[in-house]
Amino acid sequence: MDAYPDDKFVAATLVTGRVKFHCQQKGREVTYSMQPGQKVIYNLLDEKLLCTTTFVESDIAWKSGRIIYRDTPLEDALRTLSKRFDVEFRIVNPLLKKYCFTGTFINQRLDKILEHFKIASGVRYRYLESALDNGVVKEKTIIEIY
């Protein structure tokens, strides 16, 4: 299950068994019966439901301290890292959003993962200063991707 207050969607991946996913579409409740290996993504803004076959290992890797990318768009990869390391990413060059990554990281630090991105694609990054209040960080660390 992927549901965070700041996101505009909720998502669920089914590993085994059966799940019925209930949501609103055009003012009425809709139920979708999921099969193992499927992922549903429900857009909270336009009430659209997308169901796809997924690479389950990637979706559940967080449970064992792993991050698995399989032809994953940069924005999605950064979203995963943002949640895992409690940082905020800003993509400066919109052309970078076309980049995709494949790889597995097991209990690696953020800077090591970003170095792999840099080596693989030339994507560069820099840490910006976090706002401080009496020596205490007020905001998330911001990392620019360029």
N, CA, C and O atoms as a GROMACS GRO file, in nm:
protein
  584
    1MET      N    1   0.085  -0.117   0.000
    1MET     CA    2   0.000   0.000   0.000
    1MET      C    3   0.089   0.123   0.000
    1MET      O    4   0.187   0.128   0.074
    2ASP      N    5   0.055   0.220  -0.081
    2ASP     CA    6   0.130   0.344  -0.092
    2ASP      C    7   0.029   0.457  -0.081
    2ASP      O    8  -0.043   0.485  -0.177
    3ALA      N    9   0.023   0.520   0.035
    3ALA     CA   10  -0.074   0.629   0.057
    3ALA      C   11  -0.013   0.728   0.155
    3ALA      O   12  -0.004   0.702   0.275
    4TYR      N   13   0.028   0.843   0.103
    4TYR     CA   14   0.087   0.947   0.184
    4TYR      C   15   0.003   1.073   0.173
    4TYR      O   16  -0.053   1.101   0.067
    5PRO      N   17  -0.009   1.150   0.281
    5PRO     CA   18  -0.096   1.268   0.281
    5PRO      C   19  -0.065   1.370   0.172
    5PRO      O   20  -0.156   1.436   0.122
    6ASP      N   21   0.062   1.385   0.134
    6ASP     CA   22   0.100   1.485   0.033
    6ASP      C   23   0.080   1.438  -0.110
    6ASP      O   24   0.086   1.518  -0.203
    7ASP      N   25   0.058   1.308  -0.130
    7ASP     CA   26   0.044   1.255  -0.265
    7ASP      C   27  -0.099   1.273  -0.316
    7ASP      O   28  -0.194   1.285  -0.239
    8LYS      N   29  -0.110   1.275  -0.446
    8LYS     CA   30  -0.240   1.291  -0.512
    8LYS      C   31  -0.296   1.157  -0.559
    8LYS      O   32  -0.387   1.152  -0.642
    9PHE      N   33  -0.241   1.048  -0.506
    9PHE     CA   34  -0.285   0.916  -0.545
    9PHE      C   35  -0.265   0.819  -0.429
    9PHE      O   36  -0.192   0.846  -0.334
   10VAL      N   37  -0.332   0.705  -0.439
   10VAL     CA   38  -0.305   0.590  -0.353
   10VAL      C   39  -0.279   0.472  -0.447
   10VAL      O   40  -0.336   0.464  -0.556
   11ALA      N   41  -0.195   0.382  -0.403
   11ALA     CA   42  -0.162   0.266  -0.486
   11ALA      C   43  -0.155   0.143  -0.397
   11ALA      O   44  -0.124   0.150  -0.278
   12ALA      N   45  -0.186   0.030  -0.457
   12ALA     CA   46  -0.178  -0.098  -0.386
   12ALA      C   47  -0.124  -0.203  -0.481
   12ALA      O   48  -0.161  -0.207  -0.599
   13THR      N   49  -0.037  -0.289  -0.429
   13THR     CA   50   0.017  -0.402  -0.505
   13THR      C   51  -0.022  -0.529  -0.433
   13THR      O   52  -0.009  -0.540  -0.311
   14LEU      N   53  -0.072  -0.625  -0.508
   14LEU     CA   54  -0.113  -0.752  -0.449
   14LEU      C   55  -0.010  -0.860  -0.479
   14LEU      O   56   0.021  -0.888  -0.594
   15VAL      N   57   0.044  -0.919  -0.372
   15VAL     CA   58   0.143  -1.025  -0.385
   15VAL      C   59   0.072  -1.161  -0.399
   15VAL      O   60   0.094  -1.234  -0.496
   16THR      N   61  -0.013  -1.192  -0.303
   16THR     CA   62  -0.089  -1.317  -0.306
   16THR      C   63  -0.230  -1.293  -0.255
   16THR      O   64  -0.259  -1.190  -0.193
   17GLY      N   65  -0.317  -1.387  -0.282
   17GLY     CA   66  -0.453  -1.379  -0.230
   17GLY      C   67  -0.544  -1.296  -0.318
   17GLY      O   68  -0.525  -1.288  -0.440
   18ARG      N   69  -0.644  -1.234  -0.254
   18ARG     CA   70  -0.740  -1.151  -0.326
   18ARG      C   71  -0.763  -1.022  -0.248
   18ARG      O   72  -0.761  -1.021  -0.125
   19VAL      N   73  -0.784  -0.916  -0.322
   19VAL     CA   74  -0.817  -0.787  -0.261
   19VAL      C   75  -0.919  -0.719  -0.349
   19VAL      O   76  -0.909  -0.721  -0.472
   20LYS      N   77  -1.018  -0.658  -0.286
   20LYS     CA   78  -1.112  -0.574  -0.359
   20LYS      C   79  -1.078  -0.430  -0.326
   20LYS      O   80  -1.077  -0.390  -0.209
   21PHE      N   81  -1.052  -0.353  -0.428
   21PHE     CA   82  -1.014  -0.212  -0.414
   21PHE      C   83  -1.139  -0.128  -0.442
   21PHE      O   84  -1.195  -0.134  -0.551
   22HIS      N   85  -1.182  -0.051  -0.342
   22HIS     CA   86  -1.300   0.033  -0.354
   22HIS      C   87  -1.258   0.178  -0.372
   22HIS      O   88  -1.168   0.226  -0.303
   23CYS      N   89  -1.323   0.248  -0.465
   23CYS     CA   90  -1.293   0.389  -0.487
   23CYS      C   91  -1.415   0.460  -0.545
   23CYS      O   92  -1.513   0.396  -0.583
   24GLN      N   93  -1.406   0.592  -0.552
   24GLN     CA   94  -1.513   0.673  -0.610
   24GLN      C   95  -1.481   0.707  -0.755
   24GLN      O   96  -1.368   0.746  -0.786
   25GLN      N   97  -1.578   0.693  -0.842
   25GLN     CA   98  -1.566   0.736  -0.981
   25GLN      C   99  -1.698   0.797  -1.022
   25GLN      O  100  -1.803   0.733  -1.018
   26LYS      N  101  -1.691   0.925  -1.062
   26LYS     CA  102  -1.810   0.998  -1.106
   26LYS      C  103  -1.923   0.990  -1.003
   26LYS      O  104  -2.039   0.971  -1.038
   27GLY      N  105  -1.887   1.006  -0.876
   27GLY     CA  106  -1.986   1.013  -0.770
   27GLY      C  107  -2.040   0.880  -0.721
   27GLY      O  108  -2.128   0.879  -0.634
   28ARG      N  109  -1.992   0.770  -0.773
   28ARG     CA  110  -2.041   0.641  -0.724
   28ARG      C  111  -1.923   0.550  -0.689
   28ARG      O  112  -1.812   0.566  -0.740
   29GLU      N  113  -1.949   0.456  -0.600
   29GLU     CA  114  -1.843   0.364  -0.556
   29GLU      C  115  -1.823   0.254  -0.660
   29GLU      O  116  -1.918   0.193  -0.709
   30VAL      N  117  -1.696   0.230  -0.691
   30VAL     CA  118  -1.657   0.126  -0.786
   30VAL      C  119  -1.567   0.028  -0.712
   30VAL      O  120  -1.486   0.068  -0.628
   31THR      N  121  -1.582  -0.099  -0.741
   31THR     CA  122  -1.499  -0.203  -0.681
   31THR      C  123  -1.421  -0.274  -0.790
   31THR      O  124  -1.476  -0.313  -0.893
   32TYR      N  125  -1.290  -0.289  -0.766
   32TYR     CA  126  -1.206  -0.360  -0.860
   32TYR      C  127  -1.145  -0.480  -0.788
   32TYR      O  128  -1.084  -0.463  -0.682
   33SER      N  129  -1.160  -0.599  -0.842
   33SER     CA  130  -1.103  -0.720  -0.782
   33SER      C  131  -0.962  -0.741  -0.836
   33SER      O  132  -0.943  -0.765  -0.956
   34MET      N  133  -0.864  -0.730  -0.748
   34MET     CA  134  -0.724  -0.744  -0.788
   34MET      C  135  -0.681  -0.890  -0.788
   34MET      O  136  -0.731  -0.973  -0.711
   35GLN      N  137  -0.587  -0.920  -0.878
   35GLN     CA  138  -0.525  -1.052  -0.888
   35GLN      C  139  -0.378  -1.038  -0.844
   35GLN      O  140  -0.322  -0.929  -0.855
   36PRO      N  141  -0.316  -1.146  -0.795
   36PRO     CA  142  -0.174  -1.139  -0.759
   36PRO      C  143  -0.090  -1.089  -0.877
   36PRO      O  144  -0.111  -1.128  -0.992
   37GLY      N  145   0.006  -1.002  -0.846
   37GLY     CA  146   0.093  -0.945  -0.949
   37GLY      C  147   0.039  -0.817  -1.010
   37GLY      O  148   0.100  -0.762  -1.102
   38GLN      N  149  -0.075  -0.770  -0.961
   38GLN     CA  150  -0.133  -0.646  -1.013
   38GLN      C  151  -0.109  -0.530  -0.917
   38GLN      O  152  -0.092  -0.547  -0.796
   39LYS      N  153  -0.110  -0.412  -0.976
   39LYS     CA  154  -0.098  -0.288  -0.900
   39LYS      C  155  -0.209  -0.196  -0.946
   39LYS      O  156  -0.231  -0.180  -1.066
   40VAL      N  157  -0.280  -0.134  -0.851
   40VAL     CA  158  -0.379  -0.033  -0.885
   40VAL      C  159  -0.328   0.100  -0.836
   40VAL      O  160  -0.269   0.111  -0.728
   41ILE      N  161  -0.352   0.202  -0.916
   41ILE     CA  162  -0.317   0.339  -0.880
   41ILE      C  163  -0.443   0.422  -0.898
   41ILE      O  164  -0.498   0.430  -1.008
   42TYR      N  165  -0.487   0.484  -0.790
   42TYR     CA  166  -0.609   0.564  -0.792
   42TYR      C  167  -0.571   0.710  -0.776
   42TYR      O  168  -0.514   0.750  -0.674
   43ASN      N  169  -0.604   0.791  -0.877
   43ASN     CA  170  -0.577   0.933  -0.874
   43ASN      C  171  -0.688   1.002  -0.796
   43ASN      O  172  -0.805   0.997  -0.836
   44LEU      N  173  -0.654   1.064  -0.685
   44LEU     CA  174  -0.753   1.127  -0.598
   44LEU      C  175  -0.816   1.252  -0.660
   44LEU      O  176  -0.928   1.289  -0.624
   45LEU      N  177  -0.746   1.315  -0.752
   45LEU     CA  178  -0.796   1.439  -0.811
   45LEU      C  179  -0.902   1.413  -0.919
   45LEU      O  180  -1.009   1.473  -0.918
   46ASP      N  181  -0.870   1.324  -1.013
   46ASP     CA  182  -0.965   1.301  -1.123
   46ASP      C  183  -1.041   1.169  -1.108
   46ASP      O  184  -1.118   1.131  -1.197
   47GLU      N  185  -1.020   1.101  -0.997
   47GLU     CA  186  -1.090   0.976  -0.966
   47GLU      C  187  -1.070   0.867  -1.071
   47GLU      O  188  -1.158   0.784  -1.093
   48LYS      N  189  -0.954   0.868  -1.136
   48LYS     CA  190  -0.925   0.763  -1.235
   48LYS      C  191  -0.849   0.650  -1.169
   48LYS      O  192  -0.762   0.671  -1.084
   49LEU      N  193  -0.883   0.529  -1.211
   49LEU     CA  194  -0.820   0.409  -1.159
   49LEU      C  195  -0.742   0.341  -1.270
   49LEU      O  196  -0.796   0.315  -1.378
   50LEU      N  197  -0.616   0.313  -1.244
   50LEU     CA  198  -0.530   0.245  -1.340
   50LEU      C  199  -0.488   0.112  -1.278
   50LEU      O  200  -0.441   0.109  -1.165
   51CYS      N  201  -0.504   0.006  -1.352
   51CYS     CA  202  -0.461  -0.126  -1.306
   51CYS      C  203  -0.357  -0.180  -1.404
   51CYS      O  204  -0.380  -0.183  -1.525
   52THR      N  205  -0.244  -0.222  -1.350
   52THR     CA  206  -0.137  -0.274  -1.435
   52THR      C  207  -0.077  -0.399  -1.373
   52THR      O  208  -0.091  -0.425  -1.254
   53THR      N  209  -0.010  -0.476  -1.456
   53THR     CA  210   0.074  -0.584  -1.407
   53THR      C  211   0.203  -0.517  -1.361
   53THR      O  212   0.253  -0.427  -1.428
   54THR      N  213   0.258  -0.561  -1.249
   54THR     CA  214   0.374  -0.494  -1.194
   54THR      C  215   0.485  -0.593  -1.161
   54THR      O  216   0.462  -0.714  -1.152
   55PHE      N  217   0.604  -0.541  -1.144
   55PHE     CA  218   0.718  -0.618  -1.094
   55PHE      C  219   0.709  -0.612  -0.942
   55PHE      O  220   0.759  -0.519  -0.880
   56VAL      N  221   0.645  -0.711  -0.883
   56VAL     CA  222   0.611  -0.711  -0.741
   56VAL      C  223   0.734  -0.689  -0.653
   56VAL      O  224   0.727  -0.614  -0.556
   57GLU      N  225   0.845  -0.753  -0.687
   57GLU     CA  226   0.966  -0.740  -0.605
   57GLU      C  227   1.005  -0.595  -0.583
   57GLU      O  228   1.047  -0.557  -0.473
   58SER      N  229   0.991  -0.513  -0.686
   58SER     CA  230   1.025  -0.372  -0.675
   58SER      C  231   0.931  -0.301  -0.577
   58SER      O  232   0.975  -0.216  -0.500
   59ASP      N  233   0.803  -0.335  -0.581
   59ASP     CA  234   0.704  -0.268  -0.497
   59ASP      C  235   0.715  -0.305  -0.350
   59ASP      O  236   0.676  -0.226  -0.264
   60ILE      N  237   0.768  -0.423  -0.320
   60ILE     CA  238   0.776  -0.466  -0.180
   60ILE      C  239   0.919  -0.470  -0.127
   60ILE      O  240   0.942  -0.514  -0.014
   61ALA      N  241   1.015  -0.424  -0.204
   61ALA     CA  242   1.157  -0.429  -0.166
   61ALA      C  243   1.186  -0.352  -0.038
   61ALA      O  244   1.276  -0.390   0.037
   62TRP      N  245   1.111  -0.246  -0.011
   62TRP     CA  246   1.134  -0.162   0.107
   62TRP      C  247   1.127  -0.244   0.236
   62TRP      O  248   1.190  -0.209   0.336
   63LYS      N  249   1.051  -0.353   0.234
   63LYS     CA  250   1.034  -0.433   0.356
   63LYS      C  251   1.166  -0.498   0.399
   63LYS      O  252   1.184  -0.527   0.517
   64SER      N  253   1.256  -0.520   0.304
   64SER     CA  254   1.384  -0.583   0.337
   64SER      C  255   1.501  -0.486   0.321
   64SER      O  256   1.616  -0.529   0.307
   65GLY      N  257   1.472  -0.356   0.323
   65GLY     CA  258   1.579  -0.256   0.314
   65GLY      C  259   1.638  -0.238   0.176
   65GLY      O  260   1.746  -0.181   0.161
   66ARG      N  261   1.567  -0.286   0.073
   66ARG     CA  262   1.618  -0.275  -0.063
   66ARG      C  263   1.539  -0.171  -0.141
   66ARG      O  264   1.424  -0.140  -0.110
   67ILE      N  265   1.603  -0.119  -0.243
   67ILE     CA  266   1.538  -0.034  -0.342
   67ILE      C  267   1.568  -0.099  -0.476
   67ILE      O  268   1.684  -0.121  -0.510
   68ILE      N  269   1.463  -0.131  -0.551
   68ILE     CA  270   1.482  -0.195  -0.681
   68ILE      C  271   1.419  -0.107  -0.788
   68ILE      O  272   1.301  -0.074  -0.782
   69TYR      N  273   1.502  -0.069  -0.885
   69TYR     CA  274   1.453   0.007  -1.000
   69TYR      C  275   1.461  -0.083  -1.122
   69TYR      O  276   1.561  -0.152  -1.144
   70ARG      N  277   1.356  -0.082  -1.201
   70ARG     CA  278   1.354  -0.160  -1.325
   70ARG      C  279   1.294  -0.070  -1.432
   70ARG      O  280   1.172  -0.060  -1.447
   71ASP      N  281   1.383  -0.006  -1.507
   71ASP     CA  282   1.342   0.090  -1.609
   71ASP      C  283   1.249   0.194  -1.546
   71ASP      O  284   1.144   0.227  -1.601
   72THR      N  285   1.290   0.245  -1.431
   72THR     CA  286   1.210   0.339  -1.351
   72THR      C  287   1.241   0.483  -1.389
   72THR      O  288   1.358   0.523  -1.388
   73PRO      N  289   1.139   0.562  -1.423
   73PRO     CA  290   1.161   0.703  -1.456
   73PRO      C  291   1.226   0.777  -1.338
   73PRO      O  292   1.201   0.744  -1.222
   74LEU      N  293   1.308   0.877  -1.370
   74LEU     CA  294   1.381   0.951  -1.267
   74LEU      C  295   1.288   1.006  -1.159
   74LEU      O  296   1.319   0.995  -1.041
   75GLU      N  297   1.175   1.064  -1.198
   75GLU     CA  298   1.083   1.121  -1.099
   75GLU      C  299   1.035   1.015  -1.000
   75GLU      O  300   1.026   1.041  -0.880
   76ASP      N  301   1.005   0.896  -1.049
   76ASP     CA  302   0.960   0.788  -0.961
   76ASP      C  303   1.074   0.740  -0.871
   76ASP      O  304   1.054   0.712  -0.753
   77ALA      N  305   1.194   0.732  -0.927
   77ALA     CA  306   1.310   0.691  -0.848
   77ALA      C  307   1.337   0.790  -0.736
   77ALA      O  308   1.365   0.751  -0.623
   78LEU      N  309   1.329   0.919  -0.768
   78LEU     CA  310   1.353   1.023  -0.667
   78LEU      C  311   1.243   1.025  -0.562
   78LEU      O  312   1.268   1.053  -0.445
   79ARG      N  313   1.122   0.995  -0.603
   79ARG     CA  314   1.010   0.989  -0.508
   79ARG      C  315   1.036   0.880  -0.403
   79ARG      O  316   1.013   0.901  -0.284
   80THR      N  317   1.086   0.765  -0.448
   80THR     CA  318   1.121   0.657  -0.357
   80THR      C  319   1.230   0.702  -0.260
   80THR      O  320   1.221   0.679  -0.140
   81LEU      N  321   1.334   0.766  -0.315
   81LEU     CA  322   1.444   0.811  -0.230
   81LEU      C  323   1.399   0.920  -0.133
   81LEU      O  324   1.446   0.925  -0.019
   82SER      N  325   1.311   1.006  -0.178
   82SER     CA  326   1.259   1.113  -0.094
   82SER      C  327   1.191   1.056   0.031
   82SER      O  328   1.213   1.104   0.142
   83LYS      N  329   1.110   0.956   0.012
   83LYS     CA  330   1.039   0.895   0.124
   83LYS      C  331   1.134   0.815   0.213
   83LYS      O  332   1.122   0.818   0.336
   84ARG      N  333   1.227   0.745   0.152
   84ARG     CA  334   1.320   0.661   0.229
   84ARG      C  335   1.415   0.744   0.315
   84ARG      O  336   1.444   0.709   0.430
   85PHE      N  337   1.463   0.857   0.258
   85PHE     CA  338   1.566   0.935   0.328
   85PHE      C  339   1.515   1.068   0.381
   85PHE      O  340   1.593   1.147   0.434
   86ASP      N  341   1.385   1.095   0.368
   86ASP     CA  342   1.323   1.217   0.419
   86ASP      C  343   1.394   1.343   0.367
   86ASP      O  344   1.433   1.432   0.443
   87VAL      N  345   1.409   1.347   0.234
   87VAL     CA  346   1.467   1.463   0.167
   87VAL      C  347   1.371   1.508   0.058
   87VAL      O  348   1.277   1.436   0.022
   88GLU      N  349   1.396   1.626   0.005
   88GLU     CA  350   1.315   1.677  -0.106
   88GLU      C  351   1.406   1.696  -0.227
   88GLU      O  352   1.516   1.750  -0.215
   89PHE      N  353   1.361   1.651  -0.342
   89PHE     CA  354   1.437   1.666  -0.465
   89PHE      C  355   1.373   1.772  -0.552
   89PHE      O  356   1.251   1.785  -0.557
   90ARG      N  357   1.457   1.847  -0.620
   90ARG     CA  358   1.410   1.944  -0.720
   90ARG      C  359   1.486   1.916  -0.850
   90ARG      O  360   1.608   1.924  -0.854
   91ILE      N  361   1.412   1.883  -0.954
   91ILE     CA  362   1.473   1.858  -1.084
   91ILE      C  363   1.481   1.992  -1.157
   91ILE      O  364   1.378   2.052  -1.190
   92VAL      N  365   1.603   2.039  -1.181
   92VAL     CA  366   1.624   2.169  -1.243
   92VAL      C  367   1.603   2.163  -1.394
   92VAL      O  368   1.543   2.253  -1.453
   93ASN      N  369   1.652   2.057  -1.456
   93ASN     CA  370   1.642   2.041  -1.600
   93ASN      C  371   1.529   1.944  -1.633
   93ASN      O  372   1.542   1.824  -1.607
   94PRO      N  373   1.417   1.992  -1.689
   94PRO     CA  374   1.303   1.904  -1.716
   94PRO      C  375   1.334   1.791  -1.814
   94PRO      O  376   1.262   1.690  -1.814
   95LEU      N  377   1.438   1.804  -1.895
   95LEU     CA  378   1.474   1.696  -1.988
   95LEU      C  379   1.518   1.569  -1.913
   95LEU      O  380   1.512   1.459  -1.968
   96LEU      N  381   1.562   1.586  -1.789
   96LEU     CA  382   1.606   1.471  -1.710
   96LEU      C  383   1.491   1.378  -1.674
   96LEU      O  384   1.513   1.262  -1.640
   97LYS      N  385   1.369   1.428  -1.680
   97LYS     CA  386   1.252   1.347  -1.645
   97LYS      C  387   1.234   1.230  -1.742
   97LYS      O  388   1.159   1.136  -1.712
   98LYS      N  389   1.302   1.234  -1.856
   98LYS     CA  390   1.294   1.125  -1.954
   98LYS      C  391   1.388   1.010  -1.919
   98LYS      O  392   1.377   0.902  -1.977
   99TYR      N  393   1.481   1.032  -1.826
   99TYR     CA  394   1.578   0.930  -1.788
   99TYR      C  395   1.510   0.819  -1.709
   99TYR      O  396   1.418   0.845  -1.630
  100CYS      N  397   1.555   0.695  -1.730
  100CYS     CA  398   1.506   0.579  -1.655
  100CYS      C  399   1.626   0.503  -1.598
  100CYS      O  400   1.735   0.506  -1.654
  101PHE      N  401   1.603   0.435  -1.487
  101PHE     CA  402   1.712   0.366  -1.418
  101PHE      C  403   1.673   0.222  -1.385
  101PHE      O  404   1.556   0.190  -1.359
  102THR      N  405   1.775   0.135  -1.387
  102THR     CA  406   1.759  -0.004  -1.348
  102THR      C  407   1.872  -0.036  -1.251
  102THR      O  408   1.988  -0.004  -1.278
  103GLY      N  409   1.839  -0.097  -1.140
  103GLY     CA  410   1.942  -0.134  -1.043
  103GLY      C  411   1.880  -0.173  -0.911
  103GLY      O  412   1.763  -0.147  -0.885
  104THR      N  413   1.961  -0.236  -0.827
  104THR     CA  414   1.919  -0.276  -0.693
  104THR      C  415   2.016  -0.220  -0.592
  104THR      O  416   2.138  -0.231  -0.608
  105PHE      N  417   1.961  -0.159  -0.487
  105PHE     CA  418   2.042  -0.103  -0.379
  105PHE      C  419   1.998  -0.168  -0.249
  105PHE      O  420   1.879  -0.170  -0.216
  106ILE      N  421   2.095  -0.221  -0.176
  106ILE     CA  422   2.064  -0.289  -0.050
  106ILE      C  423   2.130  -0.213   0.064
  106ILE      O  424   2.252  -0.210   0.077
  107ASN      N  425   2.046  -0.151   0.146
  107ASN     CA  426   2.092  -0.076   0.263
  107ASN      C  427   2.204   0.022   0.230
  107ASN      O  428   2.301   0.033   0.306
  108GLN      N  429   2.193   0.093   0.119
  108GLN     CA  430   2.296   0.190   0.081
  108GLN      C  431   2.256   0.330   0.122
  108GLN      O  432   2.138   0.363   0.129
  109ARG      N  433   2.356   0.412   0.149
  109ARG     CA  434   2.333   0.553   0.184
  109ARG      C  435   2.289   0.629   0.060
  109ARG      O  436   2.318   0.590  -0.054
  110LEU      N  437   2.219   0.738   0.082
  110LEU     CA  438   2.168   0.820  -0.026
  110LEU      C  439   2.278   0.870  -0.118
  110LEU      O  440   2.264   0.865  -0.240
  111ASP      N  441   2.387   0.919  -0.062
  111ASP     CA  442   2.495   0.973  -0.146
  111ASP      C  443   2.553   0.866  -0.238
  111ASP      O  444   2.593   0.897  -0.350
  112LYS      N  445   2.559   0.743  -0.194
  112LYS     CA  446   2.609   0.633  -0.279
  112LYS      C  447   2.513   0.604  -0.393
  112LYS      O  448   2.556   0.579  -0.506
  113ILE      N  449   2.383   0.607  -0.365
  113ILE     CA  450   2.283   0.584  -0.470
  113ILE      C  451   2.289   0.696  -0.574
  113ILE      O  452   2.285   0.670  -0.694
  114LEU      N  453   2.300   0.820  -0.527
  114LEU     CA  454   2.308   0.934  -0.620
  114LEU      C  455   2.436   0.927  -0.704
  114LEU      O  456   2.435   0.967  -0.820
  115GLU      N  457   2.544   0.877  -0.647
  115GLU     CA  458   2.668   0.860  -0.724
  115GLU      C  459   2.648   0.756  -0.835
  115GLU      O  460   2.702   0.772  -0.945
  116HIS      N  461   2.572   0.651  -0.808
  116HIS     CA  462   2.542   0.552  -0.912
  116HIS      C  463   2.463   0.617  -1.026
  116HIS      O  464   2.489   0.591  -1.143
  117PHE      N  465   2.365   0.701  -0.990
  117PHE     CA  466   2.289   0.774  -1.092
  117PHE      C  467   2.383   0.859  -1.177
  117PHE      O  468   2.372   0.864  -1.300
  118LYS      N  469   2.476   0.926  -1.110
  118LYS     CA  470   2.570   1.014  -1.180
  118LYS      C  471   2.659   0.934  -1.276
  118LYS      O  472   2.679   0.975  -1.390
  119ILE      N  473   2.710   0.822  -1.230
  119ILE     CA  474   2.796   0.738  -1.313
  119ILE      C  475   2.718   0.682  -1.432
  119ILE      O  476   2.769   0.678  -1.544
  120ALA      N  477   2.595   0.637  -1.407
  120ALA     CA  478   2.515   0.572  -1.511
  120ALA      C  479   2.464   0.667  -1.617
  120ALA      O  480   2.449   0.629  -1.733
  121SER      N  481   2.437   0.793  -1.579
  121SER     CA  482   2.369   0.881  -1.673
  121SER      C  483   2.426   1.022  -1.684
  121SER      O  484   2.387   1.098  -1.773
  122GLY      N  485   2.517   1.056  -1.597
  122GLY     CA  486   2.568   1.193  -1.599
  122GLY      C  487   2.481   1.290  -1.521
  122GLY      O  488   2.512   1.409  -1.515
  123VAL      N  489   2.373   1.242  -1.460
  123VAL     CA  490   2.289   1.327  -1.377
  123VAL      C  491   2.374   1.378  -1.261
  123VAL      O  492   2.442   1.301  -1.193
  124ARG      N  493   2.368   1.508  -1.239
  124ARG     CA  494   2.444   1.566  -1.128
  124ARG      C  495   2.349   1.613  -1.019
  124ARG      O  496   2.229   1.630  -1.043
  125TYR      N  497   2.404   1.633  -0.901
  125TYR     CA  498   2.321   1.674  -0.788
  125TYR      C  499   2.402   1.761  -0.694
  125TYR      O  500   2.525   1.757  -0.693
  126ARG      N  501   2.330   1.840  -0.614
  126ARG     CA  502   2.395   1.918  -0.509
  126ARG      C  503   2.295   1.937  -0.395
  126ARG      O  504   2.176   1.955  -0.416
  127TYR      N  505   2.350   1.932  -0.274
  127TYR     CA  506   2.270   1.954  -0.155
  127TYR      C  507   2.259   2.104  -0.133
  127TYR      O  508   2.358   2.176  -0.140
  128LEU      N  509   2.138   2.151  -0.106
  128LEU     CA  510   2.116   2.290  -0.072
  128LEU      C  511   2.109   2.302   0.080
  128LEU      O  512   2.078   2.205   0.149
  129GLU      N  513   2.136   2.420   0.130
  129GLU     CA  514   2.131   2.442   0.274
  129GLU      C  515   1.989   2.423   0.325
  129GLU      O  516   1.894   2.471   0.263
  130SER      N  517   1.974   2.355   0.436
  130SER     CA  518   1.844   2.344   0.501
  130SER      C  519   1.824   2.466   0.590
  130SER      O  520   1.921   2.518   0.645
  131ALA      N  521   1.702   2.510   0.604
  131ALA     CA  522   1.672   2.623   0.690
  131ALA      C  523   1.697   2.582   0.835
  131ALA      O  524   1.654   2.476   0.879
  132LEU      N  525   1.766   2.668   0.909
  132LEU     CA  526   1.797   2.639   1.048
  132LEU      C  527   1.725   2.737   1.140
  132LEU      O  528   1.709   2.854   1.106
  133ASP      N  529   1.683   2.689   1.253
  133ASP     CA  530   1.621   2.771   1.355
  133ASP      C  531   1.689   2.737   1.486
  133ASP      O  532   1.664   2.632   1.544
  134ASN      N  533   1.778   2.827   1.533
  134ASN     CA  534   1.857   2.802   1.654
  134ASN      C  535   1.936   2.672   1.644
  134ASN      O  536   1.945   2.596   1.741
  135GLY      N  537   1.991   2.647   1.527
  135GLY     CA  538   2.074   2.529   1.508
  135GLY      C  539   1.997   2.400   1.479
  135GLY      O  540   2.058   2.295   1.460
  136VAL      N  541   1.864   2.408   1.476
  136VAL     CA  542   1.782   2.290   1.451
  136VAL      C  543   1.725   2.300   1.310
  136VAL      O  544   1.672   2.404   1.271
  137VAL      N  545   1.737   2.191   1.232
  137VAL     CA  546   1.686   2.190   1.095
  137VAL      C  547   1.534   2.205   1.098
  137VAL      O  548   1.465   2.128   1.165
  138LYS      N  549   1.482   2.304   1.025
  138LYS     CA  550   1.339   2.330   1.020
  138LYS      C  551   1.271   2.256   0.905
  138LYS      O  552   1.155   2.216   0.915
  139GLU      N  553   1.343   2.240   0.796
  139GLU     CA  554   1.284   2.181   0.676
  139GLU      C  555   1.363   2.057   0.636
  139GLU      O  556   1.470   2.028   0.690
  140LYS      N  557   1.306   1.985   0.541
  140LYS     CA  558   1.378   1.872   0.484
  140LYS      C  559   1.500   1.924   0.408
  140LYS      O  560   1.502   2.037   0.360
  141THR      N  561   1.602   1.839   0.399
  141THR     CA  562   1.716   1.870   0.314
  141THR      C  563   1.667   1.870   0.170
  141THR      O  564   1.591   1.783   0.129
  142ILE      N  565   1.713   1.968   0.095
  142ILE     CA  566   1.674   1.981  -0.045
  142ILE      C  567   1.794   1.944  -0.132
  142ILE      O  568   1.906   1.990  -0.109
  143ILE      N  569   1.770   1.861  -0.233
  143ILE     CA  570   1.876   1.820  -0.325
  143ILE      C  571   1.831   1.856  -0.465
  143ILE      O  572   1.725   1.814  -0.511
  144GLU      N  573   1.913   1.937  -0.532
  144GLU     CA  574   1.884   1.972  -0.671
  144GLU      C  575   1.945   1.868  -0.763
  144GLU      O  576   2.058   1.824  -0.744
  145ILE      N  577   1.868   1.830  -0.863
  145ILE     CA  578   1.914   1.737  -0.965
  145ILE      C  579   1.924   1.817  -1.095
  145ILE      O  580   1.827   1.879  -1.138
  146TYR      N  581   2.043   1.816  -1.157
  146TYR     CA  582   2.062   1.894  -1.279
  146TYR      C  583   2.150   1.821  -1.378
  146TYR      O  584   2.175   1.873  -1.487
   0.00000   0.00000   0.00000
